[in-house]
Amino acid sequence: MSQDCDVAIVGAGPYGLAAAAGLHAADSKIDVRVFGQPMKFWRTMPVGMCLRSRWEASQIGYPKGDLSLDAFKKETGREFETPVPLEDFVDYGRWFQQQAVPDLDERDVREVARENGNFRVQLSDGTTVHAGRVVVAAGIGAFPALPHEFARLPAELVSHSSAHRRLDVFKGRSVAIVGGGQSALESAALLHEAGATVRVFARTEKLIWLKGGVIQRRLGPAKPLFYAPTDVGPIGLSRVLAVPGVFTKFPRTLQTKLARRSIRPAGAKWLVPRLADVPLEIGREVTAVERFEQGLRLTLDDGASVRADHLLCGTGYKVDIARYAFLSSQLLESIATVGGYPVLRRGLESSVRGLHFLGAPASWSFGPILRFVSGSWFATAALTRAIARAGARSM
């Protein structure tokens, strides 16, 4: 079967855009097509949010150069610093797309299937495209982790923190939040500022607040020895995580331990003053939720009851590529996985030859930096090297 393109990229967020830019720069003869709306998932996040990552770690694909945040600010005249506002980051992503992937195809991908050694990519309007390789860069929008004990209740009473673009719709209402990480804590701040009555319940015995670079500033010129620009992980470990080729040499049990240490739930220090008037119930767990009058009654682990109009779950995301609706069932059966993550080899290629996964799904194989924007630096370089070495065709 003939190919319509060499490489089809599913998703136009930071990873998909960075991959396309890297492939174009490496070899202009490789025919790359990118499908999806630019920064789609990021545009669904609550208005008013900011990136937790530091400035240098918020660059898409390249830590420096013509497609950096600094270049975006210079060309557009925008003025913002860290923490980078979500709206400015989304605009940066769209500007990146216009510069590096001007021929983006904004149609969504309905299905990806294997066919006669190539891939059949069916688009939302019914059009079919055949590609030698497929790069899945579809993000985490399909993976919200809603605790099963809460999932039976309707969305107007219980929802995941990713389900709301505007939190001011809760003005004048009482909202209970479950979680102790950035999404839970920043949602609490935004809800409080929007006029909602907020209480946060976190199972952890202590909230972790990221120090905002205090230690890094104290290190002065020695900072690069202990902290990588990827900005993932504590002092020293940051350097190891930034080099997946080194990190993946460790025994799997140690990889798991180090990854958990590096991505444990934590909030940015700049949230602390914004939460001064928000009750933070530490070491408390919501064990049951039931309808009560027009709202909810929450039962805590000590038997106490709490009333709320809505329960918001800032409980993160759980990767399971089976939840990517566009992967055909036959293709899914051929992909080796561990706990929902694809098992990837060099070039972030799965057990299905020519099928690659970028972003959070790649973190089991290459470490926690793949969960963050700065992981697009490694992913782009690794993918580009592999395709340039093997050729665009998967045969």
N, C-alpha and C positions, 0 to 999 in steps of 0.2 A: 504494500500500500504506500502510495506517495505521501510525503510530508507536506503540510502547509507551512510549517515553521520548524526550526530546529529545537527550540526550547519554549515551552509554554509555562508562564509563571502565574499561579493562582493566588491572587491577593496583591493589593497595591498599598499596603502599609509600609512601615520603615524597612522591613526585611525584603519584601518583594521589590520595592523601588531600588533599594541598595543593590540587590542581586542583579537587576536589569542594568543598572548603571555600570556595575563592575564587569559584566559580560560584554557590554557594548565597548567599554574602554579597552578590554583585553583583546578583542577580535571583532572588528566591525563586520566581518563576513558571517558571523553567527546570527542567524535570524531569530530574534527573541520577541515574543509577544507577551504582554502583561495584561491580565484580565482582572477587573474589579474596580470599585469606586475608590478614589484616593483617600487614604486615611479614614476609611469607613468606620472601623471600630472606635477610633479615637474621637470621631465626631459624635458618637453616642454617649460619651462619658459626661458626667455632671458638669454643668456650667460653673466656672469658678475654681475648678481643681487646678493643681500645679504638679509639675513633675517632681518626684522625690530625688531624682538623680542630679548630680552636680553638672555644671555647665559643660565640661569637656566630655562627659559621658552621655550627653543628650544629642550628640551628633549622629546623623543617619549615615551609615556606611563608611564614613571617612572622619577620623578625628580632627582633621584640618583640611584646608583647601577651598576650592571654588564652590563646594556644596555644603559648607559648614554653616552653623548658626551665625557665626560672625559675618560670613559672606552674605547671608540672607538679610541680616540687620543693615549692613552697609548698602546693599542694593535697594532695599525697600524703605529705608529710613525709619524702621521700627525701633522703638526703645523699650527694652525689657532686660532684666537680669535674672539671676536665680533667686528663688525657685522659678523656673520657667513656667509661665502660665500656659495652661492647656490650649487655650485659643491661639496663642502665638505659636505653639509647637505644631498645631494642626496646620496653620498657615505656612509654617516652614516646610512641613511635609508636602503640601500642595505646590509650593514654590519649587522644591526639590524635584517633584514629578514633572513640572513644566520645563525645568532645565534639562533633566536627564532622561525622562521618558515621555517626550511630547506626544508620542503616538499611542498613549495608553488607551486600551479598549475597555470602557467602563461597563460593559455587559458582565453580568455575574456568570460564574460557571455552575451549571446544573449537574453535570456528571463527568467524572474522569474514569475511563475504563481502558483496559489493555486490549489491543486488537492487532493481530498479525505482526507482533514484534514492536509496534509503535503504540501510541496512546491516542485514544479518541476523546476529545474534549468537546462536550456538548454545552452550548451557551444558553442563556435564559430565553433567547428568541428562537431557539430551535436550530440555530446554525451549528454545524459540526466542524471542528478544526482537528487536524491530525498533527501530532508532534512527536519528535524523536525522544525528547525528554520532557518531564513535567516537574516543576519545582513548586511544592506546596508551601506557601507563605501566607496562610490564611488567618494567622493570629490566634487569639484565645477567646474570641467572642462566642464560640460554640461550647466553652468549657466552664461556665459558672458553677461553683460548688454550693448547692443549696442543701443544707442538712435534710436527710430524708424524713426526719420527724416533723419538719415544718412544711414539706413540699405538698402535703395533701390539702393545705388551705389555699384559698383563691389569691390571685396576685394582688387584688386590691387590699388585702390584709397582710400578706407576707411576700416579700420580694428580695431579690439579690441586689446588692449595691450597684451593679452594672445596668439595672433595668430602668434607670431614670436619667433623663437628660437634664431636667430641671427639678431641683429639690425644693424650690419655693412653693410648689403645689401643696407642701405639708405645713404651710404657715398656719399657726393657730391649732395644730394637732399635736398629739403626743406620739413620739416615735421611740421605740426601744431598738437599740442596735446591738447585734451580737458580733463580736470580733475584737481583736486587739492589734490589728495591723494598720497599714496606711489607709486602705480604702475605708475601713470602719471609722477610724479616727478623723480622717478628713471629711467624710460624710457627716459625722457628728458636728464638726465645726461649721460646715456649710448649712446644715439644718438649723442649728442654733442661731446663726446669723440671719437666716431666712424667717425667723420667728416661730420655729417649732419648739416644743418642750422635749428635750432629749435626755435619755439615759443610756449609757454604754455598759454592756455586760461582757467581761472578758474572763475566760477560764484561767488564763495565766496568773500567777501570783505576783507578777511584776511587769508593768509595761516597759518596753524597751524604746528608748528615744535615741535616734541616731544623732551623733554629736555635731553634725553639720560642718565637719572639716576642722574642728578645734585641734585634734591631734595632728592632722596633716599640716596645719599652719605652724604648729610648734616645731615640726620637723624641719621646716624651712627648706634649704637646698637639698636636704637628704630625703625629702618626701618621695621622689621617684624610686628610691631603693625599697620602699616598704608598701607603697600604694600604686597600683596600676591605674591608668586613666579610665579604664572600664568601670571603676567605682563600684565593684561588687566584692564584698567580703571584708573582714577586718584586717588590721595591720599584719603585714607579712603574707597572710593567706590570699590577699587581694592579688598579689603578684603571681601566685600559682594558678589561681582560677583564670587569669587572663591569658594563659597559655594552655588551651585544652590538650595539646599534644603531651604536655607534662602531667596535667591533672589526671588524664585517663590512664596513665601508667600505674597509678595507685591501685591497691586492691579495691574491689567494688564496695566492701563494707566501709572502708575509709572514705571513699568518694561520697557515699551516702551521708556519712557523719559530717564531713566537711561542707557538703551542699546544704544540709539542714542548718548548720551553724551560720552559713552565709546568707540564707534567705528566710530566716525565722521572722515571724511577724514583728514589725517595728514601725514606729511613726517618726516622721521628720521632726526635728527639734523646733522648727518654726511653727508647729501646730500648738505647742504647749500654751502660750498666752491666749490663743483663740479658744482653748478648751477650759479656761480657768473657771468658768461658771457652769460647766457641764459635768454632772455626776458621772464619775468613772468607777464602776463597780468591779473591782479587781478580785479575782479568785471566785467569781460567781458564774454559775452555769445555768442556762435556761434549759430545763429538762422536759418541759411540756408546754404546748400552746393550744388553746382552744378558743372558739368563738365565745364572746361574752357581750350581750346586748349588741351595740353597733360596732364593737371593736374586738379586742382580744384580752384574754387573761393568761398571763405567763406564770408558770410555776418554776421557782428556782430550786437549786439543789438542796437548800436548807428547808424547803417546804413553804417558804414565803410566796405570796402571790403579788403580782404587779399588773396593773391595768395599762393598756396602751391602745392607741388607734391603729398603729401599724408596727410591724416588726421588719426591720431592715437587716439583712444578713451580709455583713462585710467579711465573708468567709472564703474569699479567694477563688481560685480556679483549680480544677483537676483535669489534667490532660487525658484525653481518650480519643484517639483519632477516629474511632468508630462513630463519633459524634459529628464528624465532618460529613454532612449529608451528601456532598458531591462525590465522595469516593464510592465506586460501585461495590456491591457486596462481594463480587468475585475478586476484585482487586484487593479488598480488605483481607480476604482469606489468605492472600498470598504474601501479605506483609508480616514479617516477624515482629512481634511486639512483646514488651514487658510492662505489665500494669497499665496498658493503654498507650505507652510510648513506643514509637517505632525504633527498632534496633538499627542504628546507622553505622556505616563504615566511612572510609575516606571520601571526602566530597559531600558529606551529609547524605549519602545515597542509601536507600533502604534495601531490603532483601529483594525487592523488585528492581531489576536493573533499569536504570534511567529515571527512577522516581526518587526525588529528593525532598527532604523536609527541613524547613528553616524555622527559627524561633523556638518557642517553648517546647514543642514536640521533640526538638533535638537535644534538650537539656539532659535527658537520661544518658545519652551517649557521649555528650561533649561538655557537660557541666553547666552550672547555674547561670553563667553569663548569657546563655542563649535565651534566658527569660527576660532580658533587658535590651533596650535599644542599642546599647554599646556592643552587644553580642553580634550585631549586624556587621561589625568590622571583620571579625573572624569568619562568620558564615559566608560573607561575600568573597573573601579571599580564598577560602577553602573550596567553595563551589566553583569559582572561576578557574582555579588551578586544575581541578579534577576534569572539568569539561574541556579545557584547553588541551589537557594531556590525552584524554580518551576520545575526544571528538564529540560533537554535538549529538550525533546519532547514538541511540542506546544499543543498536545491534552490535 
